[in-house]
Amino acid sequence: MKFIKKSDLIILAVVLVVCSVAWYSYQNIFGKRPAQAEIYYNSKLVQTVDLTAGVDRRFSIEQNKNVVFHVFKDGSIDFEESDCPDKICIKAGKLHTIGESAACLPNGIVLKIVAKGQRSADDLDLVVG
């Protein structure tokens, strides 16, 4: 009795191809569109950051100076410093594709990447806490 059958390998190959095509399509559709970062503090939008390539800067929000963000020249953003105990927000890394998000829950801060200039009243609200 074999542990892996030929049909198992075929199913695995089909699943891998479908996942690869879906990932590639998502990156090409949403990865190329202009994006902006929205920063929420206690479920309220406090700052919007343009992620235009070529800009490199560090900043913090007025509500919490202990959390520092870094916008990179390649158009990505991340949590650079935080006074939270576990540092999961920093470990999230660079965000640049529409739909990505990271959170520093002890400080009540959420960073979300959205399409530039396409926010409407029909968009879902972000609720934390």
Rosetta blueprint (number, residue, H / E / L):
1 M L
2 K L
3 F L
4 I L
5 K L
6 K H
7 S H
8 D H
9 L H
10 I H
11 I H
12 L H
13 A H
14 V H
15 V H
16 L H
17 V H
18 V H
19 C H
20 S H
21 V H
22 A H
23 W H
24 Y H
25 S H
26 Y H
27 Q H
28 N H
29 I H
30 F H
31 G L
32 K L
33 R L
34 P L
35 A E
36 Q E
37 A E
38 E E
39 I E
40 Y E
41 Y E
42 N L
43 S L
44 K E
45 L E
46 V E
47 Q E
48 T E
49 V E
50 D E
51 L L
52 T L
53 A L
54 G L
55 V L
56 D L
57 R E
58 R E
59 F E
60 S E
61 I E
62 E L
63 Q L
64 N E
65 K E
66 N E
67 V E
68 V E
69 F E
70 H E
71 V E
72 F L
73 K L
74 D L
75 G L
76 S L
77 I E
78 D E
79 F E
80 E E
81 E E
82 S L
83 D L
84 C L
85 P L
86 D L
87 K L
88 I H
89 C H
90 I H
91 K H
92 A L
93 G L
94 K L
95 L E
96 H L
97 T L
98 I L
99 G L
100 E L
101 S E
102 A E
103 A E
104 C E
105 L H
106 P H
107 N H
108 G L
109 I E
110 V E
111 L E
112 K E
113 I E
114 V E
115 A E
116 K L
117 G L
118 Q L
119 R L
120 S L
121 A L
122 D L
123 D L
124 L L
125 D L
126 L L
127 V L
128 V L
129 G L
